């Protein structure tokens, strides 16, 4: 098992994502969601496909323990109500 210190070191050693890249990627995802919604694709299907794609990207780019920490943070955000309080707000890049 990786210690918290090792995990923090791995996460901080990951290259920073340029704001322009995050903004561009977020806008492409937003447009893809809008397109699928206009085609009346089920919301759960859209979310599941996006989550699956995101998981694939994360597991190719990061060690498993870092992916687990990202998922743990996401679970904590749901359990604490943070995600629901921010419903409707753009969450791109907040993982």
LINKARA-V200496 format. One line per field, one symbol per residue. psi: psi as a letter, one per 20 degrees, with the letter a starting at -180 (. if undefined). burial: + if it has 9 or more other ideal C-beta (glycine too) atoms within 8 Angstrom, else -. A space follows every 50 residues. Layout:
# LINKARA-V200496
psi = ???
burial = ???
This chain:
# LINKARA-V200496
psi = qprhggghgghiipqqpphhgggggghggghgggghhhjkpphhgggggg gggggggghhhqqghggghghgggghhghiigghhjpiqpjpjj.
burial = -----++--++--+-------+--++--++--+--++--------+---+ ---++--++--+--+++-++--++--++----+--------+---
